Amino acid sequence: MSGIRPFTVDDCLRAVDAVASWSPNPSRKTGCVVMLKDGISLWGSVWVMRWFPCVECARAIAGVHALSLICSEPDWSEARYHFREARTILEEAGVKIKFLEKQAS
């Protein structure tokens, strides 16, 4: 992986700022593109997200060889985001999924 350097917290903050500043629809996929374009490796990364990724974001997360994903469990009956397909993609890529505990209201 010539030219690829390890990922740092500063890199993450820079990527989030970059995505927010130019993307009309910020997504993790866009963040992956920004980071890879800048030569930042996401190999073996742990993703902590508020929501379970849609199928397109799941493909991007799997594509950068993420190690694990920590997020809230989705409503599996929601068809618009293809959560079941997204989960299959992540699991087949070896991404370990951990769901956050639901907070009592």
JOGIKA-V662911 format. One record per backbone hydrogen bond with DSSP energy under -0.5 kcal/mol. CO is the residue of the C=O (numbers start at 0). NH is the residue of the N-H. Records with the same first field share a line. If there is no record, write none. Layout:
BEGIN
CO = NH + NH
END
This chain:
BEGIN
0 = 3
4 = 40
7 = 11
8 = 12
9 = 13
10 = 14
11 = 15
12 = 16
13 = 17
14 = 18
15 = 19
16 = 20
17 = 21
18 = 22
21 = 23
22 = 25
26 = 30
27 = 31
28 = 32
29 = 33
30 = 34
31 = 35
32 = 36
33 = 37
34 = 39
35 = 38
38 = 4 + 40
41 = 44
44 = 46 + 66 + 67
45 = 47
46 = 48 + 69
49 = 71
53 = 57
54 = 58
55 = 59
56 = 60
57 = 61
58 = 62
59 = 63
60 = 65
61 = 64
64 = 43
66 = 95
67 = 46
68 = 97
69 = 48
70 = 99
73 = 75
74 = 77
76 = 78
77 = 82
78 = 81
80 = 54
81 = 85
82 = 86
83 = 87
84 = 88
85 = 89
86 = 90
87 = 91
88 = 92
89 = 94
90 = 93
93 = 95
95 = 68
97 = 70
END
